[in-house]
Amino acid sequence: MVAGLYGRCLRHLLDEERGVVLAEWEPGGDLDLRGTEVDAGLLAAVLERFRGEDGRLRIGAGRFAGAVFQGEVPFGRAVFSGEVDFSGAVFEGRARFPEARFVGACFAGAEFRAEASFYKAHFHDPGHVVAADVARFDRAVFEQEAVFARAVFPCEEGSRGPTFRHVVFRGETSFWGVVSGERVSFPHAVFMATSKLGPVVCKGELGLRAAHFMVPVVIEAVAPGILLGETRFEGPTVISARYARVNLDRVLLLHPCRVTTFTGLGDLDREPPLVAVLDALDQEYGPGPTVAVTSLRGVDAAMLLLAEVDLSGCAFAGAHHLDQIRLEGIWRLRSAPGGVRWARGLPRWCAKRQIINEEREWRALPGRRRPSRHDWGPPPAEPGAVPGLATLTTVYRQLRKAREDAKDEPGAADFYYGEMEMRRYSRGWRHAERWLLQAYWALSGYGLRASRALGWLVGAMLATVLLMLAVGLPDTPAREHLAGARVVGKQAPTLRAPFPARFNAERALKATDVVVNSVVFRASGQPLTRAGSYVEKGARFTGPVLLGLAVLAVRGRVKRG
């Protein structure tokens, strides 16, 4: 900026000319350094003219548009009583504004090449506040609207990224289109009037731990993770994220909260800084946008709705009112290993089912199962933190009830299976309940494995047919016992044919007819030996039971409403 009548900027004035200009400035006056290259010495001389008796910098309106600050910028405890414009300014060294007070500040297009600190800064009417590189607004106060729209924080590798620790936003705050090369953190921040946060795009986590939202809010983020531990939401909330792993540990929800996958960025997709970050996220995490919820510990699930989310790594134990959680759209859990598995030297077919991650961790505990037989993945990092069987049983029971209340019987089936598995393993072999549950599991997979029940039914029918051929079908008719001219009884028909001769096609058809009729509670009308009558009674009990279990399993998989 031209200094007075000399026709040159302050930097290029002679010492005598600069002294004349500096003499005109005093505390509380306006400062104009637009387009000026300012080194550390020149800035110190200028600021000394605006230092009040109390040692604080007191500046009226500050015009710094397009200025280049080559050294450290020490505006600590400065008081700006007029509008301050840093639009397009370049800060090559550290920019320090601790405890500064702004009536109105604009940093639109400013470039911070080193750390920018706004610790305990007070913005009464900040207008547009845009910062880059490492920006810290710890304990700052924004009295009215704060606009960070299209702010870019291209943080260096390994840096913390912009932080807003203990910041108070008393007015509406806009973070629309904020892009960061690292994380963006709002720990313990208070949002008193902010209705929307984002979309924020960053290569690191969006940290909202212990933040406080006092009004309804929509949070939109494209980031690898969102930390929400101990966050307080006092109004209805929507958390819409992409790529992110959302941790909801001990989040306080006073109104309904919806967590879903975020896909639309609008015209932000064409912004070069955003494209670069999105490409990096795609390469590292894949193109899938699904948001993953990692923990619900301490959350009131009655207030929670999860839609289009990945729950494969979610920790459910410790959530309150889990039986009232709402799941919509496509939600995915872990899958138990399926296929042929060997147990005690015998092959066993294991059907795939959905399980919660805590069951997988329990089954993968060291020493419990041999990995060669049961591929449940790596052991948990903290074995002592894995919930016990009683807790897992309760979690599965509550999730089952939630799906049943939503009229989703097929969705509740796997939760019921998990509940029964945890009950079975929680009882020792000395308890009758363990034997009963073991039989229920073996015969029909707790009434959910139709193929298993039908397999046992076919096997039982084949065994019954063989028994009928061997000892059940007679080859001599029944004979009457006479007492004089009066019939006093009958002798049961007998089987006298040699054992190999009893197995032929004609007798097999008769035996099959007897067995099929016994399954549907019908008498075949065939004469039987005494042993055959007992075999038929057994078939008339086991056959319908196994058939009923198969029908129950099919119904559980297809029933709706």
Secondary structure as the mmCIF struct_conf table of DSSP 4:
data_model
#
loop_
_struct_conf.conf_type_id
_struct_conf.id
_struct_conf.beg_label_comp_id
_struct_conf.beg_label_asym_id
_struct_conf.beg_label_seq_id
_struct_conf.end_label_comp_id
_struct_conf.end_label_asym_id
_struct_conf.end_label_seq_id
STRN STRN1 VAL A 2 VAL A 2
TURN_TY1_P TURN_TY1_P1 GLY A 4 LEU A 5
BEND BEND1 TYR A 6 ARG A 8
STRN STRN2 CYS A 9 CYS A 9
HELX_RH_3T_P HELX_RH_3T_P1 LEU A 10 HIS A 12
BEND BEND2 LEU A 13 LEU A 13
HELX_RH_AL_P HELX_RH_AL_P1 ASP A 15 ALA A 23
TURN_TY1_P TURN_TY1_P2 GLU A 24 GLU A 24
TURN_TY1_P TURN_TY1_P3 PRO A 27 GLY A 28
BEND BEND3 GLY A 29 GLY A 29
STRN STRN3 LEU A 31 ASP A 32
TURN_TY1_P TURN_TY1_P4 ARG A 34 GLY A 35
STRN STRN4 GLU A 37 VAL A 38
HELX_RH_AL_P HELX_RH_AL_P2 ALA A 40 GLU A 48
TURN_TY1_P TURN_TY1_P5 ARG A 49 PHE A 50
STRN STRN5 ARG A 51 ARG A 51
TURN_TY1_P TURN_TY1_P6 GLU A 53 ASP A 54
BEND BEND4 GLY A 55 GLY A 55
STRN STRN6 LEU A 57 LEU A 57
STRN STRN7 ARG A 58 ILE A 59
BEND BEND5 GLY A 60 ALA A 61
STRN STRN8 GLY A 62 ARG A 63
TURN_TY1_P TURN_TY1_P7 ALA A 65 GLY A 66
STRN STRN9 VAL A 68 PHE A 69
BEND BEND6 GLY A 71 GLY A 71
STRN STRN10 VAL A 73 PRO A 74
TURN_TY1_P TURN_TY1_P8 GLY A 76 ARG A 77
STRN STRN11 VAL A 79 ASP A 85
TURN_TY1_P TURN_TY1_P9 SER A 87 GLY A 88
STRN STRN12 VAL A 90 PHE A 91
BEND BEND7 GLU A 92 GLY A 93
STRN STRN13 ALA A 95 ARG A 96
TURN_TY1_P TURN_TY1_P10 PRO A 98 GLU A 99
STRN STRN14 ARG A 101 CYS A 106
TURN_TY1_P TURN_TY1_P11 ALA A 108 GLY A 109
STRN STRN15 GLU A 111 PHE A 112
BEND BEND8 ARG A 113 ALA A 114
STRN STRN16 ALA A 116 SER A 117
TURN_TY1_P TURN_TY1_P12 TYR A 119 LYS A 120
STRN STRN17 HIS A 122 PHE A 123
BEND BEND9 HIS A 124 ASP A 125
STRN STRN18 GLY A 127 HIS A 128
BEND BEND10 ASP A 133 VAL A 134
STRN STRN19 ALA A 135 ARG A 136
TURN_TY1_P TURN_TY1_P13 ASP A 138 ARG A 139
STRN STRN20 VAL A 141 PHE A 142
BEND BEND11 GLN A 144 GLN A 144
STRN STRN21 ALA A 146 VAL A 147
TURN_TY1_P TURN_TY1_P14 ALA A 149 ARG A 150
STRN STRN22 VAL A 152 PHE A 153
HELX_LH_PP_P HELX_LH_PP_P1 CYS A 155 GLU A 156
TURN_TY1_P TURN_TY1_P15 GLU A 157 GLY A 158
STRN STRN23 THR A 163 THR A 163
TURN_TY1_P TURN_TY1_P16 ARG A 165 HIS A 166
STRN STRN24 VAL A 168 PHE A 169
BEND BEND12 GLY A 171 GLY A 171
STRN STRN25 THR A 173 SER A 174
TURN_TY1_P TURN_TY1_P17 TRP A 176 GLY A 177
STRN STRN26 VAL A 178 SER A 180
BEND BEND13 GLY A 181 GLU A 182
STRN STRN27 VAL A 184 SER A 185
TURN_TY1_P TURN_TY1_P18 PRO A 187 HIS A 188
STRN STRN28 VAL A 190 PHE A 191
BEND BEND14 MET A 192 ALA A 193
STRN STRN29 LYS A 196 CYS A 202
BEND BEND15 LYS A 203 GLY A 204
STRN STRN30 LEU A 206 GLY A 207
TURN_TY1_P TURN_TY1_P19 ARG A 209 ALA A 210
STRN STRN31 HIS A 212 PHE A 213
BEND BEND16 VAL A 215 VAL A 215
STRN STRN32 VAL A 217 VAL A 222
BEND BEND17 ALA A 223 PRO A 224
STRN STRN33 GLY A 225 LEU A 227
TURN_TY1_P TURN_TY1_P20 GLY A 229 GLU A 230
STRN STRN34 ARG A 232 PHE A 233
BEND BEND18 GLY A 235 GLY A 235
STRN STRN35 THR A 237 ARG A 242
BEND BEND19 TYR A 243 TYR A 243
STRN STRN36 ARG A 245 ASN A 247
TURN_TY1_P TURN_TY1_P21 ASP A 249 ARG A 250
STRN STRN37 LEU A 252 LEU A 253
BEND BEND20 LEU A 254 HIS A 255
STRN STRN38 CYS A 257 THR A 261
HELX_RH_3T_P HELX_RH_3T_P2 GLY A 266 ARG A 270
HELX_RH_AL_P HELX_RH_AL_P3 PRO A 272 TYR A 285
BEND BEND21 PRO A 287 PRO A 287
STRN STRN39 VAL A 291 SER A 295
TURN_TY1_P TURN_TY1_P22 ARG A 297 GLY A 298
STRN STRN40 ASP A 300 ASP A 300
HELX_RH_3T_P HELX_RH_3T_P3 ALA A 301 MET A 303
STRN STRN41 LEU A 304 ALA A 307
BEND BEND22 GLU A 308 GLU A 308
STRN STRN42 VAL A 309 ASP A 310
TURN_TY1_P TURN_TY1_P23 SER A 312 GLY A 313
STRN STRN43 ALA A 315 ALA A 315
TURN_TY1_P TURN_TY1_P24 ALA A 317 GLY A 318
STRN STRN44 HIS A 320 HIS A 320
BEND BEND23 HIS A 321 HIS A 321
HELX_RH_3T_P HELX_RH_3T_P4 LEU A 322 GLN A 324
STRN STRN45 ARG A 326 GLU A 328
BEND BEND24 GLY A 329 GLY A 329
STRN STRN46 ARG A 332 ARG A 332
STRN STRN47 ARG A 334 SER A 335
STRN STRN48 GLY A 339 ALA A 343
TURN_TY1_P TURN_TY1_P25 ARG A 344 GLY A 345
STRN STRN49 LEU A 346 CYS A 350
STRN STRN50 GLN A 354 ILE A 355
HELX_RH_AL_P HELX_RH_AL_P4 ASN A 357 ARG A 363
TURN_TY1_P TURN_TY1_P26 ALA A 364 ALA A 364
BEND BEND25 LEU A 365 LEU A 365
TURN_TY1_P TURN_TY1_P27 PRO A 366 ARG A 368
BEND BEND26 ARG A 369 ARG A 369
TURN_TY1_P TURN_TY1_P28 PRO A 371 ARG A 373
BEND BEND27 PRO A 378 PRO A 378
HELX_LH_PP_P HELX_LH_PP_P2 PRO A 379 PRO A 380
BEND BEND28 ALA A 381 ALA A 381
HELX_RH_3T_P HELX_RH_3T_P5 PRO A 383 ALA A 385
BEND BEND29 VAL A 386 VAL A 386
HELX_RH_AL_P HELX_RH_AL_P5 LEU A 389 ASP A 405
TURN_TY1_P TURN_TY1_P29 ALA A 406 LYS A 407
HELX_RH_AL_P HELX_RH_AL_P6 GLU A 409 TYR A 425
TURN_TY1_P TURN_TY1_P30 SER A 426 SER A 426
BEND BEND30 ARG A 427 ARG A 427
TURN_TY1_P TURN_TY1_P31 TRP A 429 ARG A 430
BEND BEND31 HIS A 431 HIS A 431
HELX_RH_AL_P HELX_RH_AL_P7 ALA A 432 SER A 444
TURN_TY1_P TURN_TY1_P32 GLY A 445 LEU A 448
HELX_RH_AL_P HELX_RH_AL_P8 ALA A 450 LEU A 467
HELX_RH_PI_P HELX_RH_PI_P1 MET A 468 GLY A 472
BEND BEND32 LEU A 473 LEU A 473
BEND BEND33 ASP A 475 THR A 476
STRN STRN51 ARG A 479 ALA A 483
TURN_TY1_P TURN_TY1_P33 GLY A 484 ALA A 485
STRN STRN52 ARG A 486 GLN A 491
HELX_LH_PP_P HELX_LH_PP_P3 ALA A 492 PRO A 493
BEND BEND34 ALA A 497 ALA A 497
HELX_RH_3T_P HELX_RH_3T_P6 PHE A 499 ARG A 502
BEND BEND35 ASN A 504 ASN A 504
HELX_RH_AL_P HELX_RH_AL_P9 ALA A 505 VAL A 519
TURN_TY1_P TURN_TY1_P34 VAL A 520 PHE A 521
HELX_RH_AL_P HELX_RH_AL_P10 ARG A 530 VAL A 558
#
